[in-house]
Amino acid sequence: MNNRSQAAVEIARIGGELALEYYRRLGSLVIEDKGPQDFVSEADKAVETHIRNMIIAAFPDDGIVGEEDAPKPSSTGYTWVIDPIDGTTNFISGIPAWTVVLAVVFEDKTQIGVIFDPVHNEMFVANRGAGATLNGAPMACASDAPITRGTVGTGYSSRISAQASADVVLAILEKGGVFHRNASGALSLAYVASGRLLGYIEEHMNAWDCLAGQLLIAEAGGQIEDQSANQMIAQGGRVIAGGNAVFDDLLKIADTTYK
């Protein structure tokens, strides 16, 4: 497991450096529409391919699930879950809020989570039972801050109800909170783990967007819903996470607004 953890950090860093090269020449990128507010660029595809090749070279029998390519089955029980660029809309718009995301799942639990922000050179890492770090230093959620003392991250995609998303924002405001959406769910989850955001709430996220961040938050002393990693890989699901002082509030908001 230590070998996979060290490899995940190095693979994320190399993938991030490649993504940054594309980011610096945005004007020449080939971009495709996958749906409303849903894009994929040649950078997403190239970075995922490069990450997959590095994983296969180091752990040829491990499985791989990624956003942009077909799943590779596992014969070891370990599965790598990849988002080559989370926040593609930001990426192609020149907004410096996007990340490379890797998670390693074993026995239905996320064991390793890595979120790398190449623009700001921030590496968020968690290993199950061993805590979470930012650039090697321990990090912690804002466990004691109530919803009135900070900002809650929210997410939206075309997969979910626009009305439910609006109701979530209204509920946060009515509780005296403030909402924030930066169009990279993984980066928002990393910000919860590091205490920058109080919590995060979204009706549906794919596994490659959330598994790593959920582990980061849990290992940084926050709370997440207990979910099957394998089920999240298969179909995704809602994500509620945060410090101890806001988690129950966010859970109630989700139970009320998400049908």
Residue, then its C-alpha position, 0 to 999 in steps of 0.5 A: m500500500n505504501n508503494r501505491s501511495q507514493a506512486a499515486v503522489e508521483i503520478a498525480r504530479i506528473g499528470g498535473e505537470l502535463a495538464l499545466e503544459y496544455y493550460r499554458r496554451l489554451g488557445s490551441l486546444v481542441i474542445e468537445d461538448k459532452g452536454p450542457q456545461d459538460f466539456v472534454s478537451e484534448a488535455d483531459k484525454a492526453v492526461e488520462t492516457h498518460i496517467r493510465n500508462m504510468i499505473i499500468a507500468a507500475f501495477p499492471d494487474d490493478g484495475i483502472v476507472g477513469e472519466e474519459d476511457a473504458p474501465k480496466p478490470s482488476s485481478t489484485g482487488y485494487t482499483w485506481v479511480i482517475d479524473p485527469i482534470d476535474g474542473t474542465t470548464n474552468f480549465i478551458s476558460g483560463i480559470p485557475a481552479w482545476t485539479v488532477v484526482l486519483a483514488v485507490v479503492f480496495e475492499d469497497k473502501t477508498q484507501i488512498g486519495v490524492i488531489f493535486d492543484p498544479v497551478h498553485n503547486e498544492m498536493f493534498v494526500a490522504n491514506r486510510g488510518a494515517g491522516a491527511t496532508l497538504n504539501g506534507a504538512p498535517m491538515a484538519c477540517a474546521s471542525d468547530a466552526p458553525i455554518t454562520r462562521g464560514t462558507v459551504g461549497t455546493g455543486y451542480s451538474s446537468r444530471i441533477s435538478a436545478q430546483a433542488s440546487a436552488d433550494v440547497v442554496l436558499a437553505i444555506l442562506e436561511k441558516g446564516g451561511v454563505f455558499h460557494r461554487n468553484a466548478s471543481g468538486a474535487l478541489s472544493l472537497a480538498y478545501v473542506a479537508s484543509g479548513r478553507l470551506l466548512g463543508y460540501i453538499e451535492e446531489h450527485m457526484n461521480a466517483w472520480d470527482c469525490l472518492a479522493g476528497q471524501l477520504l481527505i475529509a475523513e482523515a482530516g477529522g471531518q465527517i462524510e456519509d458512509q458509502s460503498a466505494n464500489q457502488m459510487i464507482a458504478q453509479g455515483g451518488r450524493v456527497i455530504a461532507g464537512g466539519n463536525a459543527v456543520f455536518d448535521d445541518l448539511l445532512k438535514i438540508a440534503d434529506t429535505t431537498y434531494k428527493 
